[in-house]
Amino acid sequence: MKKFISFLFIAFMISSCNEDVLDPFLPGVALEEEATRTAADLNRILNSAQAIMTDRSEYTFTSIFTDEAAPGSNNGGQGTAGTDAYYLFFLVPTSEAPDDIWQSNYNAMARVNLVLENVEKVATNFPADANLLKRITAEAKILRALAHLKILAYFAPDLTNNAALAGIIANRTFLYTEKPPRATVGDFYQFIHQDLDDAIALYTNNSLPAVTNASVYPTITLARALKARAYNYKKDYVNAETWADLVITSSGITIATAAQLTAVFHTHASTPTQEVIYKFKRTNPQNNQLTNLHNGWVSVANARNGSPFYEVSRSLYNFLRLAPGTDARTNILVRPAGGATGSLIDVNYPNINDIRGGDILVPFKHGGAGASTTTNGFNPDFIQVRISEMHFIVAECRAAAGDFNGVAQALKRITDRRFATPPALLSLTSAQQAWKAILDERRKELAFEGHRFIDLKRLYTLAGVNNFDRDPLDYNGLNFPGGNPANFSFSGNYKWALPIPQSELNANGSFPQNTGY
């Protein structure tokens, strides 16, 4: 039995095949033994794992299902019909987003595990590459931890209950005939932290110089940030604050200023010390409408004449626009008005007859005016972790400790860099008020980055929030009454855990489905 790897397709899997089939020449296919000979080989496989994880579904699903996006002027049924009607809160095992999130992470982990299972062989054959292989191992374990954390966040019904079910722990490559069990939340956290601890130890004891442009590599800073995120999801706030503080004080990365936001989100020309801890890098040759991040909301470009089938929701735009002062995030998220490309913003929008054609809030955050669908054209990176998130984690930890001034101070460190005139320090006098302030600020800062669904899942009870915040004109005005947030009550709603995809159930009929599906 031989294993083979196809380099012709970005989503290849490792499979066992009959030797009679593999012995003839197969173009584009390499045997595993040949594809994992050197450190450079392992690095290429690791790069391909990152490419597989570069999936926009978590970004688009979160924005559409919650209150970040609304059907756009060119909507032709996207997100409002069939099994993918997320704007109407529709979710079933055959829905595309849960399947994409599940498959992209597990397919990537198959590559990562291939790397980890061949490191020792390469180290024996090339002892001079020992430190490079340590770094490759650390990067692989960090990516595996990130993928497991995504599965946990989306598919576990309760992120704080160790006995609740999460997903499959992909600690090795599996034969296609295997039916691995569904592991618990507690098992997931233990495995995630072990991978991250191993990676940190490997980095700490490695004499290789640090990589340049560190935001596109799984670094020790990312490992520490993911530990902070994982502890925060678990509501282990003592450990979460310890790790978040370590990232803030040791990474050398600072919160971007208002003037630097364009470079962070629109041109991706920011320096390694500005805002971004980690992102999946995209290159111009990868430009493809089916995989570009910005094309999750617009067919052609981030422009009014770029066929936006989803727009920024009115409630989110108003939330930014009505804040005292001028929030720099507004024009990062929504394309400013002007010409045929700019948003069409009607200040009297509640009274216009044609809300679809008369009030168009063009999504702009990912790639700005430069994002395109042209061959070899610019397409935006997929930002995964930012330093601002670490400050939000500190704010949550302060709220859990009853330190409301500490919450206000942590939030102000971010908002001071979003306004020309720093806003006044919030006066928070209760736990619920503090949690609501955190949730509100996360909504503005992390919009369209795949956080809102998980944030509400984690914090709605503490913040006293019961429904999504949607403007009535974004559902009734567009003739989507099913999008009324009253149709999705937060308390006890089983859809906070996505359905286990039908593709997984077809392969493993005994695999437990989440309640309600």
Residue pairs with C-beta under 8 A, 6 or more apart in sequence:
1 16
1 17
1 18
1 19
2 16
2 17
2 19
2 22
2 31
2 32
2 33
3 14
3 15
3 16
3 17
3 31
3 32
4 14
4 15
4 17
4 22
4 26
4 29
4 30
4 31
4 32
5 12
5 14
5 29
5 30
5 31
5 32
5 35
5 45
5 114
6 12
6 28
6 29
7 28
7 29
7 30
7 35
8 28
10 48
10 51
10 52
11 52
11 103
11 107
13 107
13 110
14 32
14 110
14 114
14 173
15 176
16 175
16 176
22 29
22 31
32 114
32 118
35 41
35 45
36 42
36 45
36 114
36 115
36 118
36 121
36 122
37 122
37 125
38 122
38 126
38 129
39 122
39 126
39 129
39 132
39 133
39 136
41 122
42 115
42 118
42 119
42 122
42 133
42 136
43 136
45 111
45 114
45 115
46 111
46 112
46 115
46 136
46 139
46 140
46 143
48 111
49 108
49 109
49 111
49 112
49 115
49 140
49 143
50 108
50 143
50 280
50 281
51 280
52 104
52 107
52 108
52 111
53 104
53 105
53 108
53 143
53 146
53 147
53 280
54 280
54 282
54 291
54 382
55 100
55 101
55 104
55 291
56 291
56 292
56 293
56 295
56 296
56 382
57 96
57 97
57 100
57 101
57 104
58 97
58 101
58 150
58 154
58 450
59 293
59 296
59 366
59 382
59 448
59 449
59 450
60 97
60 296
60 297
60 310
61 86
61 97
61 101
61 453
62 68
62 450
62 451
62 452
62 453
62 454
63 69
63 297
63 310
63 447
63 448
63 452
64 79
64 86
64 87
64 310
65 86
65 87
65 89
65 91
65 453
66 452
66 453
66 456
66 468
67 313
67 315
67 316
67 452
67 468
67 469
67 470
67 485
68 312
68 313
68 316
68 443
68 447
68 448
68 452
69 87
69 297
69 310
69 311
69 312
69 313
69 363
69 448
70 87
70 310
70 311
70 312
70 313
70 314
70 470
70 471
70 474
70 475
70 478
71 78
71 79
71 80
71 87
71 309
71 310
71 311
71 356
71 474
71 478
71 480
72 297
72 298
72 308
72 309
72 310
72 311
72 360
73 304
73 308
73 311
73 356
73 357
73 360
74 299
74 307
74 308
74 309
75 309
75 310
76 309
78 84
78 309
78 310
79 85
79 86
79 87
79 310
80 87
80 88
80 480
80 483
83 90
83 92
83 94
83 95
83 96
84 90
84 95
84 96
84 97
85 482
86 95
86 97
87 480
87 482
87 483
88 480
88 482
88 483
88 487
89 482
89 483
89 487
89 488
89 495
91 98
91 495
91 498
91 499
91 517
92 499
92 517
93 499
93 500
93 501
93 502
93 505
93 513
93 517
94 501
94 502
95 499
97 498
98 154
98 155
98 498
98 499
98 500
98 501
99 501
99 502
99 503
101 150
101 151
101 154
101 498
102 151
102 155
102 167
102 500
102 501
102 503
102 504
103 501
103 503
105 147
105 148
105 150
105 151
106 147
106 151
106 168
106 170
108 143
108 147
109 143
109 144
109 147
109 148
109 170
110 170
110 173
110 174
112 140
112 143
112 144
112 147
113 144
113 170
113 171
113 172
113 173
114 173
115 136
115 137
115 140
116 137
116 140
116 141
116 144
117 172
117 173
119 133
119 136
119 137
122 129
122 133
123 129
123 130
123 133
126 133
131 206
131 207
131 208
132 208
134 202
134 205
134 206
134 208
135 202
135 203
135 206
135 208
137 198
137 199
137 202
138 198
138 199
138 200
138 202
138 203
138 206
138 218
138 220
138 223
139 199
139 217
139 218
141 195
141 196
141 198
141 199
141 202
142 195
142 196
142 199
142 218
142 219
142 222
142 223
142 226
143 218
144 170
144 195
145 191
145 192
145 193
145 195
145 196
145 199
145 223
145 226
145 230
146 218
146 222
146 226
146 384
147 170
148 167
148 169
148 170
148 188
148 191
148 192
148 195
149 192
149 226
149 229
149 230
149 233
151 166
151 167
151 168
151 188
152 159
152 166
152 167
152 185
152 188
152 189
152 192
152 233
153 159
153 233
153 454
153 457
154 453
154 454
154 497
154 498
155 166
155 167
155 497
155 498
155 500
155 514
156 164
156 165
156 166
156 167
156 185
156 188
156 497
157 164
157 165
157 494
157 496
157 497
157 514
157 515
158 164
158 185
159 185
159 233
159 234
159 235
159 457
159 458
160 185
160 233
160 234
160 235
161 185
162 184
162 185
162 186
162 189
163 184
163 185
163 186
164 184
164 185
165 182
165 183
165 184
165 185
165 512
165 514
166 182
166 183
166 184
166 185
166 187
166 188
167 182
167 183
167 188
168 180
168 181
168 182
168 183
169 180
169 183
169 187
169 188
169 191
171 191
174 180
179 507
179 508
179 510
179 511
180 508
182 511
182 512
183 191
189 230
189 234
192 226
192 230
193 227
193 230
196 223
196 224
196 226
196 227
196 230
199 218
199 220
199 223
200 220
200 223
200 224
203 219
203 220
203 223
204 220
210 219
211 217
211 219
212 272
213 272
214 221
214 272
215 272
215 276
215 277
215 278
215 279
216 278
216 279
216 280
216 281
216 381
217 278
218 278
219 278
221 247
221 250
221 251
221 253
221 277
222 277
222 278
222 385
224 243
224 246
224 247
224 250
224 251
225 243
225 244
225 247
225 277
225 278
225 385
225 389
225 390
226 385
227 239
227 243
228 240
228 241
228 243
228 244
228 246
228 247
228 390
228 393
229 385
229 389
229 393
231 237
231 239
231 240
231 243
232 240
232 244
232 393
232 396
232 397
233 454
233 458
234 240
235 400
235 458
237 396
237 397
237 400
237 401
238 397
240 393
240 396
240 397
241 393
241 394
241 397
241 398
244 390
244 391
244 393
244 394
244 397
245 394
247 253
247 277
247 387
247 390
248 387
248 390
248 391
248 394
251 277
251 387
252 273
253 272
253 273
253 274
253 275
253 276
253 277
253 387
254 273
254 274
254 275
254 387
255 275
255 387
255 388
255 391
255 413
255 414
255 417
256 263
256 264
256 270
256 274
256 275
256 417
257 417
258 328
258 417
258 418
258 419
258 420
259 328
260 270
260 274
260 275
261 328
261 329
261 332
262 332
262 368
263 269
263 270
263 274
264 270
264 274
264 275
264 276
264 383
265 332
265 365
265 366
265 367
265 368
265 380
265 383
266 332
266 364
266 367
266 368
266 369
266 370
267 368
267 370
268 279
268 380
268 381
270 276
275 386
275 387
275 388
276 383
276 385
276 386
276 387
277 384
277 385
277 386
277 387
277 390
278 383
278 384
278 385
279 381
279 382
279 383
279 384
280 381
280 382
280 384
281 381
282 292
282 293
282 379
282 380
282 381
282 382
284 376
284 377
284 378
284 379
285 376
286 379
287 372
287 373
287 374
287 375
287 376
287 377
287 378
287 379
288 373
288 379
289 295
289 299
289 373
292 371
292 373
292 379
292 380
293 366
293 367
293 371
293 379
293 380
293 381
293 382
294 301
294 302
294 363
294 366
294 367
294 371
294 379
294 380
295 373
296 310
297 308
297 309
297 310
297 311
297 363
298 306
298 307
298 308
298 309
298 310
298 362
298 363
299 306
299 307
299 308
299 309
299 373
300 306
300 307
300 372
300 373
301 341
301 369
301 371
301 372
301 373
302 308
302 335
302 362
302 363
302 364
302 366
302 367
302 368
302 369
302 371
303 335
303 340
303 341
303 342
303 362
303 369
304 335
304 340
304 341
304 342
304 343
304 344
304 360
304 362
305 340
305 341
306 341
306 362
308 360
308 362
308 363
310 363
311 360
311 361
311 362
311 363
312 333
312 334
312 361
312 362
312 363
312 447
312 448
313 361
313 470
313 471
313 474
314 349
314 359
314 361
314 471
314 473
314 474
315 469
315 470
315 471
315 474
316 333
316 443
316 444
316 447
316 469
317 330
317 333
317 334
317 361
318 471
319 440
319 443
319 444
319 469
320 327
320 329
320 330
320 333
320 334
320 444
321 327
321 330
323 423
324 423
325 419
325 420
325 421
325 423
326 419
326 420
327 418
327 419
327 444
328 418
328 419
328 420
329 418
329 444
329 445
329 447
331 364
332 364
332 365
333 363
333 364
333 365
333 447
333 448
334 343
334 345
334 361
334 362
334 363
334 364
335 341
335 342
335 343
335 362
335 363
335 364
335 369
336 342
336 343
337 343
337 344
337 345
341 362
341 369
342 362
343 360
343 361
343 362
344 358
344 359
344 360
345 359
345 360
345 361
346 352
346 358
346 359
349 355
349 358
349 359
349 473
350 473
352 358
352 359
355 473
355 477
355 478
356 477
356 478
359 473
363 448
365 447
365 448
365 449
366 380
366 448
367 378
367 379
367 380
370 378
371 378
371 379
371 380
372 378
372 379
383 449
386 446
388 414
388 445
388 446
389 446
391 410
391 411
391 413
391 414
392 410
392 411
392 414
392 438
392 441
392 442
392 445
394 406
394 410
395 406
395 407
395 410
395 411
395 438
395 441
396 435
396 438
396 459
398 404
398 406
398 407
398 409
398 410
398 434
399 407
399 431
399 434
399 435
399 438
399 462
402 431
404 428
404 429
404 430
404 431
404 433
404 434
405 428
407 426
407 428
407 434
407 437
407 438
408 425
408 426
408 427
408 428
408 437
409 425
411 426
411 437
411 438
411 441
412 422
412 423
412 425
412 426
414 441
414 445
415 422
415 423
415 441
416 422
416 423
418 445
426 437
428 434
428 437
431 462
432 462
432 463
432 464
435 459
435 462
435 463
435 464
436 463
436 464
436 465
438 459
438 463
439 455
439 456
439 459
439 460
439 463
439 465
442 451
442 452
442 455
443 452
443 455
446 452
446 455
456 465
456 468
456 490
457 496
459 465
460 466
460 490
461 490
461 491
465 490
466 489
466 490
466 491
467 485
467 486
467 488
467 489
467 490
468 485
468 488
469 485
470 483
470 484
470 485
472 484
474 483
475 481
475 482
475 483
475 484
476 484
488 495
494 514
494 515
494 516
494 517
495 516
497 514
497 515
498 514
499 513
499 514
499 517
500 511
500 512
500 513
500 514
500 517
504 511
505 511
505 513
